[in-house]
Amino acid sequence: MRLSPEATTIIRTLVRGRFGPDSGIWVFGSRLDDSARGGDIDLYVEPQHLPGDNLFLARSALRRDLERQLRQPVDLIVNPGHASAFMLQAREEGQPL
């Protein structure tokens, strides 16, 4: 997996700070290919708890914070409580953080 220990810590800290300490986090996509270069960071999150107000705004704020601290583009998928086929695939093929 092409993520530094520092990037992994940033991701865990920000995701779990927003969605709870027991939230599941998976990296999927091109970051799992050690021979690839560049690309964004694809993350799938199963939150411990959903925000009471607006999941879209919470997801957008988290994505913004991740991109600022990681200085890389991030694609962020957050399970709203019912996983789509794509979410299930991201979890199955991804690597947990």
C-alpha positions as CSV (number, residue, x, y, z in Angstrom):
1,M,0.0,0.0,0.0
2,R,1.4,3.4,-1.0
3,L,0.6,5.4,2.1
4,S,3.2,6.7,4.5
5,P,2.8,6.0,8.2
6,E,2.2,9.8,8.6
7,A,-0.6,9.7,6.1
8,T,-2.1,6.7,7.7
9,T,-2.1,8.4,11.1
10,I,-3.7,11.6,9.6
11,I,-6.4,9.6,7.9
12,R,-7.2,7.6,11.1
13,T,-7.2,10.7,13.3
14,L,-9.5,12.8,11.1
15,V,-12.0,10.0,10.2
16,R,-12.3,8.7,13.7
17,G,-12.5,12.3,15.1
18,R,-15.5,13.0,12.9
19,F,-17.3,9.6,12.8
20,G,-16.2,7.9,16.0
21,P,-13.2,5.9,17.3
22,D,-14.5,2.6,16.1
23,S,-15.2,3.7,12.5
24,G,-13.9,1.3,9.9
25,I,-11.6,2.7,7.2
26,W,-10.4,1.0,4.0
27,V,-8.0,2.1,1.3
28,F,-8.9,0.8,-2.1
29,G,-8.0,1.5,-5.8
30,S,-4.6,2.5,-7.1
31,R,-3.0,3.1,-3.7
32,L,-2.9,-0.7,-3.2
33,D,-0.7,-1.2,-6.2
34,D,2.9,-0.7,-5.0
35,S,4.2,-0.5,-8.6
36,A,1.8,2.4,-9.6
37,R,2.7,6.1,-9.2
38,G,0.6,9.1,-8.3
39,G,-3.2,9.0,-8.2
40,D,-5.6,10.1,-5.5
41,I,-6.3,8.3,-2.3
42,D,-9.6,6.3,-2.3
43,L,-11.1,5.7,1.1
44,Y,-14.2,3.8,2.1
45,V,-15.6,4.6,5.6
46,E,-18.1,2.7,7.8
47,P,-18.9,5.3,10.5
48,Q,-19.4,4.3,14.1
49,H,-22.1,6.9,14.2
50,L,-23.6,9.1,11.6
51,P,-23.9,12.9,12.1
52,G,-27.2,14.0,13.4
53,D,-27.6,16.8,10.9
54,N,-26.2,16.3,7.4
55,L,-24.0,13.4,6.2
56,F,-23.2,15.2,2.9
57,L,-21.8,18.2,4.8
58,A,-19.8,16.0,7.3
59,R,-18.3,14.0,4.4
60,S,-17.4,17.2,2.5
61,A,-15.8,18.7,5.5
62,L,-13.8,15.6,6.2
63,R,-12.7,15.3,2.6
64,R,-11.5,19.0,2.7
65,D,-9.6,18.4,5.9
66,L,-7.9,15.2,4.5
67,E,-6.9,16.9,1.3
68,R,-5.4,19.9,3.2
69,Q,-3.4,17.8,5.6
70,L,-2.4,15.1,3.1
71,R,-1.8,17.6,0.2
72,Q,-3.3,15.1,-2.2
73,P,-6.7,14.5,-3.8
74,V,-9.0,12.2,-1.8
75,D,-12.0,10.3,-3.0
76,L,-14.1,9.6,0.1
77,I,-17.1,7.2,0.3
78,V,-19.0,7.1,3.6
79,N,-21.6,4.3,4.1
80,P,-24.9,6.0,5.1
81,G,-26.1,2.8,6.9
82,H,-27.0,0.8,3.8
83,A,-24.1,-0.3,1.6
84,S,-24.3,-0.1,-2.2
85,A,-22.8,-2.7,-4.4
86,F,-19.8,-0.4,-5.0
87,M,-19.3,0.1,-1.3
88,L,-19.3,-3.6,-0.7
89,Q,-16.7,-4.0,-3.5
90,A,-14.5,-1.2,-2.0
91,R,-14.6,-3.0,1.3
92,E,-14.0,-6.4,-0.1
93,E,-11.1,-5.4,-2.3
94,G,-9.7,-2.7,0.0
95,Q,-7.2,-2.9,2.8
96,P,-8.3,-1.8,6.3
97,L,-6.3,0.9,8.0
